[in-house]
Every structure is written in C-alpha cells, then in structure tokens.
Amino acid sequence: MARIATEMGPLAVSKLVAPGMHFVGGVAGLALQILPSGGKTWILRVVIAGKRRDMGLGAYPGVSLARAREKAQDARDEIRKGVDPIEEARAARSRLKAERAAALTFKQCAEKYISSHRPSWRNEKHADQWTNTLDTYAYPFMGDLLVRDIGVAHVLQVLEQKEKADGPTLWISKTETANRLRGRMEAVLDWATARSYRSGENPARWKGHLDKLLPARDKVAKVEHHAALPVGDVGAFMAELRKKVGSGARALEFAILTAARSGEVRGATWGEIDVDAAVWTIPAERMKAEREHRVPLSAAALKLLEGQQKGKADSLVFPAPRGGELSDMTMTKVLRDMEVPAVPHGFRSTFRDWAAERTNYPRDVAEMALAHTVGTKVELAYRRGDLFEKRRRMMAEWATFCAKVEERGNVVSMNKRA
C-alpha cells in the first residue's frame, strides 16, 4: 500500500519550487511534479496490475490542490473496482481524436460526393449544376454545419428560404429547383451516413417524411410544357426556316427533320454520320438515356448535310461561326428572330403529335424515334431491335410532311394566334 505523505496545505504547495516530485499527502501517491523549466503538474503514482504507473491529473495552478486530491481519490476508487483509469483516459482521447477526424461539414461531404460521382455523370455541366445549386441555396444555411448535426429543421430552412422578405418560399416560387435541391441534399446525407459521418434517418427524404411537411409539387407548381408549334403550321414554318442562313438555322432544321434533341444536334460530328447508309449514330455518352441511338436520315436530311462543310471524323457538323459547339441559345434565337412562339425542344412534341394524329404508326415506333425508353425492364431485356426500318419509313414521311404547306399554315398567322 502506498505511503501517504504528510498532508500539505495550499500555501505550502505554492512555495514549492525545487525540480522533482513533491508528495503532498491527503491521498496516497499524489505529488506535484516540478520540471526544470519551472512548469508544475499533478501526478498520481499508483500500482495497477502489479505495475507502477504515473497518471497525470492536470497542470498546477489550473488544477488546485483540493481538485487534485478529488481526482486522485476518484482514480484510486476506479482502480479498486478493477478499472484502469489511465487506459480509460487514453481510450477517451483516442475516441475524441477519431470523432474529430470524422467530423465533416455538409459542404465537405457534398464536395466529396460530387468528386466521387463526377466520373459517372455524362458531362461536366451536370457537376456544375450540383455545385451551383448547393452553393446558392444550401451552403449559406448549413454548409458549415457538421453533417452529423443536420436535422429536418435545417433542411426546411433551406427549402423554405425566401428570396424576398415578403415573397413566397423557394419551395413555392421555384418548386422544380427546390425539388432538385432536396434530392441533392438527400443524396449527400445518404453518402455521409454510408461513410459513417452521420447516423439515423435522412432528414431530406421525401416519402413518409417531408411529404408530410411540404405541399406536393403538382399542387403548387404548374407543369410548364415546352412551347411547340401546331402540327398544321410546320410546313409553312419550314419554308421560312430554309430561307435563313447560318449554322443555327441549319442545325434547327436538322433537329426538326430528325426529331432529335438540341444538344444531340449541336454535338454531332461527321464521324457519327454514315451518308451511304443514311444513318446518324449518336454514341451512348451523348444520349440522355445513356444508350446508343441510331437515327435514320431522310432524303431531306441528307440534302441538308450536303450543304455543310464536311471535315474530319471529330469535326462538328454544325460548328459555331467562331469555332466550337453552338451555344444553347443559338437555335432559340433563330426562332425568336422569326417571331415564332416555340422552342427547339417543342418540335419533338410537334413530331409526336403528327405521329399520333396524322399516321397509323404504333406508339412504340414514335417513342423510339424520340429515343424514349419503351417498355418495362423485363420487356427491354428481351427486346433487341430498335424498329429501325419502320422508323426509316416514318422519318421519310415526316420530312415529306414538313415540306408541305397546308392552306391555313403561314408564319404570319402563327404570330397572330400567339
């Protein structure tokens, strides 16, 4: 058993200056260690499992004599119970260090999520959209919060923020943007949970959670369809469009003849075009559904391509005047300059209306022409064809229809109706 030294008082302890161990009594093994530098710290000398150990209790005078004796007595009580207080303290420090290492903020987690998923996204624009959305709407409210501390109140604070003090919430004023934001927050928080940076339910999930706190999107946001031209006006419009010059006009005409998306046309290269086979093959990485899409080229589409300056396989079919790819707004500007109440994407709807109202082609043929996913997963697993020959006949008929001006159709009348 450790010998208890003569008990010293606070004044006597304060006068200790010689380097070394000074046992102060009151609790067996309690000493004030004075270093050559003059620093002073409390040490409890104990025997644990037959081995002498020195346990630090804190620096003097931050830890007073009375407090040092309390800590020393508590430690000896733990030892009597079979607990090693030195190992317990070491484990606690280790846990705290691990917790600090795993304590990431929401912004840090979001940046790691974007970095890890970037290779799987179709293009850099998608990553930019993620970053910009979170930076604009989420980070100001919870970017610096530890991800483990984020709860439903923080998520709602983001979704219910107001751009104007007396205006509607983001969920009401920009419902589609807010919903994408919610989905991105949910994904980041799920990632953080999987990485053990947080635990518990995801406060940004919709079903069974936020759907009880926020109105459904279709109840607060009117679905805005792409402005499209009536089927009967296509011929008159195309006649006017062919009079326009420039890559933008030709790209728009080609998009209409092929029922393709704007981005697919703007990014088209000569290597994708097989003039002899009259096929445009768009690689999977440029398609929304991430599947290769073959587009049959009508005689009108081939004639249009003849007017474009052919380059190398990786050269753009419809380059911008100063080189590079046409911008998103180039084809839209053509329509605005013509004062036509439609957007480029709307012509896909016009094509779909034509197929449904003016032809007897099955729905699947028209949907495949638009590169839409047709059928269930089981049906897709068994279906190998893409109805290409049927689509070739359809696109030829569509081109013929686009070249025919119906009696009621003309650009002036379209503007008046708009």
BABA-270437 format. One record per residue (C-alpha): x, y, z. Coordinates in nm, 4 decimals, padded with zeros to 6 digits. Example, Ala and Ser with C-alpha at 12.3 -4.5 7.8 and 13.67 -1.06 7.14 Angstrom:
BEGIN
       c1       c2       c3
  01.2300 -00.4500  00.7800
  01.3670 -00.1060  00.7140
***
This chain:
BEGIN
       c1       c2       c3
  00.0000  00.0000  00.0000
  00.1308  00.3440 -00.0953
  00.2538  00.5534  00.1946
  00.0640  00.8779  00.2464
  00.2987  01.1736  00.2871
  00.2494  01.4470  00.5393
 -00.0501  01.6452  00.4247
  00.0429  01.9874  00.2891
 -00.1819  02.2911  00.2629
 -00.2340  02.5245 -00.0346
  00.0200  02.7799  00.0934
  00.2912  02.5206  00.1403
  00.2250  02.3805 -00.2088
  00.2502  02.7268 -00.3622
  00.6011  02.7675 -00.2143
  00.7366  02.4502 -00.3760
  00.9963  02.5491 -00.6385
  01.2666  02.2803 -00.6456
  01.2510  02.0500 -00.9518
  01.1365  01.6979 -00.8763
  00.8421  01.5052 -00.7286
  00.6846  01.6568 -00.4148
  00.4282  01.4290 -00.2499
  00.1642  01.6485 -00.0888
 -00.0356  01.3950  00.1154
 -00.4107  01.3729  00.1533
 -00.4282  01.0865 -00.0999
 -00.1630  00.8192 -00.1314
  00.0731  00.8758 -00.4247
 -00.0373  01.2311 -00.5072
  00.2569  01.4544 -00.5974
  00.3320  01.7873 -00.7588
  00.5985  01.7413 -01.0247
  00.8127  02.0476 -01.0888
  01.0054  02.0484 -01.4153
  01.3463  02.2171 -01.4648
  01.1666  02.4753 -01.6773
  00.9506  02.5666 -01.3800
  00.6318  02.4053 -01.5089
  00.4202  02.2269 -01.2490
  00.1813  01.9336 -01.2976
 -00.0073  01.6934 -01.0737
  00.0945  01.3280 -01.0823
 -00.0750  01.0306 -00.9146
  00.1646  00.7398 -00.8639
 -00.0271  00.4128 -00.8458
  00.0197  00.0401 -00.8920
 -00.2098 -00.1212 -01.1485
 -00.1938 -00.4960 -01.2127
  00.1393 -00.5104 -01.0278
  00.2962 -00.2344 -01.2345
  00.3788  00.1142 -01.1114
  00.2175  00.3844 -01.3244
  00.2209  00.7645 -01.3138
 -00.1104  00.9267 -01.4011
 -00.1329  01.2967 -01.4957
 -00.4107  01.4931 -01.3267
 -00.3593  01.8359 -01.4830
 -00.1340  02.1399 -01.4525
 -00.0948  02.3498 -01.1402
 -00.2339  02.6033 -01.0538
 -00.5112  02.5460 -01.3110
 -00.5964  02.2364 -01.1101
 -00.5950  02.3360 -00.7456
 -00.4686  02.1198 -00.4594
 -00.8230  02.0373 -00.3498
 -00.9281  01.9417 -00.7025
 -00.6130  01.7306 -00.7487
 -00.6991  01.5338 -00.4326
 -01.0563  01.4769 -00.5600
 -00.9295  01.3477 -00.8939
 -00.6681  01.1308 -00.7254
 -00.9263  00.9748 -00.4929
 -01.1648  00.9098 -00.7835
 -00.8854  00.7364 -00.9727
 -00.7977  00.5142 -00.6774
 -01.1661  00.4235 -00.6350
 -01.1752  00.3145 -01.0014
 -00.8612  00.1042 -00.9580
 -01.0216 -00.0764 -00.6642
 -01.3118 -00.1661 -00.8964
 -01.0695 -00.3204 -01.1444
 -01.0711 -00.0279 -01.3864
 -00.7526  00.1156 -01.5303
 -00.8156  00.4946 -01.5328
 -00.5014  00.5588 -01.7386
 -00.6193  00.3286 -02.0189
 -00.9706  00.4726 -01.9920
 -00.8339  00.8242 -02.0374
 -00.6183  00.7105 -02.3306
 -00.9212  00.5449 -02.4947
 -01.1287  00.8575 -02.4418
 -00.8627  01.0693 -02.6116
 -00.8480  00.8209 -02.8965
 -01.2266  00.8330 -02.9402
 -01.2244  01.2120 -02.9359
 -00.9481  01.2180 -03.1959
 -01.1414  00.9754 -03.4156
 -01.4606  01.1792 -03.3787
 -01.2809  01.4958 -03.4768
 -01.1309  01.3226 -03.7799
 -01.4771  01.2052 -03.8839
 -01.6469  01.5379 -03.8155
 -01.7050  01.6730 -04.1664
 -01.9281  01.9641 -04.2560
 -02.2145  01.9335 -04.5032
 -02.0145  02.1286 -04.7610
 -01.7147  01.8984 -04.7223
 -01.9375  01.5939 -04.7655
 -02.1065  01.7476 -05.0691
 -01.7713  01.8210 -05.2318
 -01.6562  01.4644 -05.1690
 -01.9845  01.3273 -05.3056
 -01.9551  01.5331 -05.6245
 -01.5907  01.4335 -05.6667
 -01.6625  01.0617 -05.6262
 -01.9640  01.0638 -05.8608
 -01.8245  01.3009 -06.1245
 -01.6810  01.0172 -06.3418
 -02.0268  00.8570 -06.3707
 -02.2014  01.1768 -06.4857
 -02.2458  01.2385 -06.8563
 -02.0741  01.5748 -06.8680
 -01.9081  01.8457 -06.6624
 -02.2226  02.0578 -06.6829
 -02.4027  01.8133 -06.4530
 -02.1358  01.8530 -06.1858
 -02.1522  02.2317 -06.2250
 -02.5292  02.2222 -06.1719
 -02.4818  02.0288 -05.8495
 -02.2181  02.2686 -05.7227
 -02.4070  02.5849 -05.8213
 -02.7389  02.4703 -05.6734
 -02.5884  02.3749 -05.3383
 -02.3655  02.6830 -05.3290
 -02.6575  02.9179 -05.3982
 -02.9261  02.7686 -05.1776
 -02.7881  02.5149 -04.9263
 -02.4405  02.6237 -04.8163
 -02.5488  02.9638 -04.6767
 -02.7711  02.7809 -04.4262
 -02.5910  02.4570 -04.3459
 -02.2656  02.4418 -04.5406
 -02.0560  02.4886 -04.2260
 -02.2694  02.2642 -04.0025
 -02.1280  01.9259 -03.9066
 -02.3144  01.6758 -04.1212
 -02.3882  01.4614 -03.8145
 -02.5831  01.7505 -03.6579
 -02.8105  01.8264 -03.9538
 -03.1787  01.7643 -03.8906
 -03.5132  01.8307 -04.0527
 -03.5178  02.1898 -03.9236
 -03.2061  02.2709 -04.1260
 -03.3445  02.1067 -04.4416
 -03.6701  02.3002 -04.4083
 -03.4758  02.6217 -04.3514
 -03.3134  02.5684 -04.6916
 -03.6331  02.4736 -04.8761
 -03.8427  02.7463 -04.7149
 -03.5985  03.0326 -04.7610
 -03.7327  03.3472 -04.9266
 -03.5612  03.5469 -05.1980
 -03.7664  03.8464 -05.0829
 -03.8781  03.9089 -04.7271
 -04.2443  03.9347 -04.8260
 -04.2253  03.6774 -05.1062
 -04.3096  03.3067 -05.1269
 -04.0737  03.0330 -05.0131
 -03.8312  02.8675 -05.2521
 -04.0490  02.5541 -05.2470
 -04.3400  02.7616 -05.3787
 -04.1640  03.0067 -05.6111
 -03.9123  02.7672 -05.7675
 -04.0608  02.4276 -05.6985
 -03.8649  02.2327 -05.9581
 -03.5344  02.3856 -05.8490
 -03.6209  02.3262 -05.4832
 -03.7065  01.9634 -05.5502
 -03.3762  01.9034 -05.7281
 -03.2057  02.0729 -05.4340
 -03.3892  01.8460 -05.1896
 -03.2841  01.5386 -05.3851
 -02.9226  01.6524 -05.3864
 -02.9245  01.7175 -05.0122
 -03.0754  01.3726 -04.9591
 -02.8031  01.2117 -05.1716
 -02.5235  01.3898 -04.9836
 -02.6691  01.2938 -04.6442
 -02.7124  00.9310 -04.7565
 -02.3476  00.9320 -04.8669
 -02.2423  01.0738 -04.5292
 -02.4379  00.8014 -04.3485
 -02.2817  00.5274 -04.5611
 -01.9399  00.6750 -04.4788
 -02.0255  00.6799 -04.1050
 -02.0058  01.0597 -04.0828
 -02.3621  01.0650 -03.9501
 -02.6299  00.8208 -03.8363
 -03.0069  00.7983 -03.8220
 -03.2826  00.8758 -04.0709
 -03.2214  01.1082 -04.3619
 -03.3951  01.4410 -04.2826
 -03.4146  01.5327 -04.6543
 -03.6066  01.2236 -04.7674
 -03.9450  01.2947 -04.9241
 -04.1671  00.9885 -04.8895
 -04.3019  00.9391 -04.5417
 -04.1231  01.2461 -04.4128
 -04.1069  01.5810 -04.5943
 -04.4227  01.4909 -04.7857
 -04.5990  01.5401 -04.4513
 -04.4469  01.8850 -04.4043
 -04.4461  02.0384 -04.7537
 -04.7153  02.0548 -05.0234
 -04.6710  01.8196 -05.3184
 -04.5014  01.9711 -05.6233
 -04.8002  01.9192 -05.8508
 -05.0141  02.1135 -05.6031
 -04.8014  02.4270 -05.6033
 -04.6232  02.4298 -05.9392
 -04.7952  02.4393 -06.2740
 -04.6319  02.1998 -06.5195
 -04.4784  02.4083 -06.7975
 -04.4545  02.2221 -07.1275
 -04.2095  02.3247 -07.3969
 -04.3747  02.5717 -07.6340
 -04.4483  02.3803 -07.9538
 -04.5771  02.4642 -08.2997
 -04.9132  02.3196 -08.4071
 -04.8766  02.0302 -08.6499
 -05.0559  02.2174 -08.9281
 -04.8075  02.5058 -08.9174
 -04.4890  02.3014 -08.9592
 -04.4779  02.3154 -09.3406
 -04.5128  02.6938 -09.3555
 -04.2545  02.7374 -09.0832
 -04.0025  02.5066 -09.2533
 -04.0421  02.7011 -09.5794
 -03.9459  03.0200 -09.3958
 -03.6670  02.8487 -09.1997
 -03.4963  02.7272 -09.5189
 -03.4607  03.0884 -09.6274
 -03.2458  03.1629 -09.3229
 -02.8696  03.1267 -09.3367
 -02.6195  03.0204 -09.0728
 -02.5340  02.7153 -08.8643
 -02.8097  02.7897 -08.6150
 -03.0831  02.7736 -08.8804
 -02.9391  02.4579 -09.0385
 -02.8964  02.2889 -08.7007
 -03.2574  02.3697 -08.6117
 -03.3800  02.2340 -08.9465
 -03.1788  01.9151 -08.8972
 -03.3125  01.8762 -08.5422
 -03.6697  01.9027 -08.6718
 -03.6129  01.6530 -08.9536
 -03.4550  01.4010 -08.7156
 -03.6742  01.4746 -08.4080
 -03.3501  01.4959 -08.2101
 -03.2659  01.6989 -07.9025
 -03.0825  02.0283 -07.9367
 -02.7721  01.9050 -07.7559
 -02.7525  01.5924 -07.9705
 -02.7545  01.8038 -08.2882
 -02.5133  02.0678 -08.1626
 -02.2634  01.7993 -08.0627
 -02.2991  01.5907 -08.3818
 -01.9702  01.5072 -08.5554
 -01.9039  01.3807 -08.9064
 -01.7751  01.0556 -08.7599
 -02.1289  00.9828 -08.6393
 -02.2784  01.0317 -08.9874
 -02.2836  00.7464 -09.2398
 -02.4075  00.9153 -09.5576
 -02.4020  00.5967 -09.7643
 -02.6171  00.4089 -09.5130
 -02.8213  00.7236 -09.4357
 -02.7730  00.6730 -09.0618
 -02.6685  00.9044 -08.7827
 -02.5400  00.7027 -08.4860
 -02.5296  00.9007 -08.1625
 -02.2980  00.7390 -07.9017
 -02.4369  00.6468 -07.5604
 -02.2349  00.9100 -07.3755
 -02.4184  01.1864 -07.5633
 -02.7660  01.0440 -07.5046
 -02.9957  01.1266 -07.2165
 -03.0792  00.7580 -07.1641
 -02.7086  00.6684 -07.1972
 -02.7805  00.4220 -07.4786
 -02.6583  00.4417 -07.8372
 -02.9274  00.5797 -08.0675
 -02.9481  00.5276 -08.4450
 -03.1333  00.7933 -08.6410
 -03.2477  00.7142 -08.9984
 -03.1725  01.0087 -09.2259
 -03.4369  01.1083 -09.4771
 -03.3503  01.2403 -09.8232
 -03.4203  01.5934 -09.6948
 -03.1804  01.5457 -09.4020
 -02.9088  01.4116 -09.6343
 -02.9544  01.7048 -09.8710
 -02.9147  01.9442 -09.5792
 -02.5889  01.7718 -09.4811
 -02.4583  01.8141 -09.8360
 -02.4668  02.1879 -09.7784
 -02.2463  02.1644 -09.4675
 -01.8697  02.1777 -09.4983
 -01.7508  01.8267 -09.4248
 -01.4482  01.7893 -09.2011
 -01.2610  01.5190 -09.0121
 -01.4396  01.2494 -08.8120
 -01.4232  01.4569 -08.4931
 -01.5282  01.7809 -08.6649
 -01.8674  01.9265 -08.5746
 -02.1385  01.9098 -08.8392
 -02.2848  02.2424 -08.7224
 -01.9943  02.4439 -08.5797
 -02.0310  02.7887 -08.4314
 -01.9141  03.0772 -08.6553
 -01.6020  03.1248 -08.4452
 -01.5427  02.7537 -08.3984
 -01.6523  02.5127 -08.1291
 -02.0009  02.3945 -08.0469
 -02.3079  02.6132 -08.0922
 -02.4452  02.7559 -07.7696
 -02.7755  02.6519 -07.6123
 -02.9372  02.9752 -07.7257
 -02.8340  02.9702 -08.0917
 -03.1350  02.7767 -08.2221
 -03.3651  02.9539 -07.9790
 -03.2502  03.2877 -08.1215
 -03.3417  03.1721 -08.4719
 -03.6984  03.1168 -08.3549
 -03.7093  03.4486 -08.1696
 -03.5823  03.6364 -08.4725
 -03.8591  03.4705 -08.6763
 -04.1077  03.5646 -08.4017
 -04.2277  03.2045 -08.3804
 -04.3911  03.1039 -08.0490
 -04.1952  02.7828 -07.9962
 -03.8674  02.6485 -07.8607
 -03.6380  02.3951 -08.0307
 -03.7332  02.1124 -07.7960
 -04.1003  02.1789 -07.8678
 -04.0616  02.0407 -08.2201
 -04.0207  01.6955 -08.0681
 -04.3720  01.7395 -07.9297
 -04.4923  01.8565 -08.2705
 -04.3412  01.5437 -08.4251
 -04.5104  01.3262 -08.1620
 -04.8461  01.4932 -08.2279
 -04.8010  01.4369 -08.6020
 -04.7234  01.0684 -08.5492
 -05.0320  01.0240 -08.3287
 -05.2777  01.2380 -08.5288
 -05.1647  01.2029 -08.8895
 -05.0204  00.8479 -08.9122
 -05.1006  00.4906 -08.8155
 -04.7552  00.4108 -08.6804
 -04.7621  00.2264 -08.3454
 -04.6777  00.4261 -08.0364
 -04.3508  00.2370 -07.9823
 -04.2182  00.3425 -08.3227
 -04.2717  00.7115 -08.2460
 -04.1299  00.6782 -07.8950
 -03.8179  00.5068 -08.0243
 -03.7759  00.7796 -08.2832
 -03.7606  01.0218 -07.9893
 -03.5093  00.7943 -07.8111
 -03.7528  00.7409 -07.5252
 -03.7317  00.4269 -07.3137
 -04.0114  00.1970 -07.4249
 -04.1496 -00.0853 -07.2106
 -04.0722 -00.2315 -06.8702
 -03.7312 -00.3588 -06.7639
 -03.8408 -00.7122 -06.8491
 -03.9554 -00.6076 -07.1964
 -03.6309 -00.4192 -07.2537
 -03.4316 -00.7260 -07.1512
 -03.5955 -00.9332 -07.4260
 -03.6232 -00.6657 -07.6936
 -03.3134 -00.6455 -07.9104
 -03.4341 -00.4451 -08.2091
 -03.4964 -00.0712 -08.2395
 -03.7650 -00.0855 -08.5119
 -03.5159  00.0899 -08.7368
 -03.6711  00.0138 -09.0770
 -04.0151  00.1210 -08.9565
 -03.8596  00.4358 -08.8205
 -03.6850  00.4963 -09.1527
 -04.0216  00.4993 -09.3322
 -04.1682  00.7200 -09.0610
 -03.8895  00.9809 -09.0834
 -03.9215  00.9895 -09.4636
 -04.2941  01.0609 -09.4291
 -04.2215  01.3238 -09.1634
 -03.9787  01.5000 -09.3995
 -04.2405  01.4959 -09.6742
 -04.4956  01.6415 -09.4341
 -04.2502  01.9147 -09.3286
 -04.2114  02.0177 -09.6938
 -04.5859  02.0552 -09.7483
 -04.7504  02.3896 -09.6711
 -05.1084  02.3423 -09.5618
 -05.3542  02.6065 -09.6769
 -05.4098  02.7548 -09.3319
 -05.0451  02.7480 -09.2341
 -04.8191  03.0511 -09.2621
 -04.5808  03.2248 -09.0257
 -04.7887  03.5435 -09.0061
 -05.0987  03.3605 -08.8895
 -04.8960  03.1780 -08.6258
 -04.7751  03.5041 -08.4796
 -05.1263  03.6452 -08.4710
 -05.2570  03.3419 -08.2823
 -04.9701  03.3674 -08.0364
***
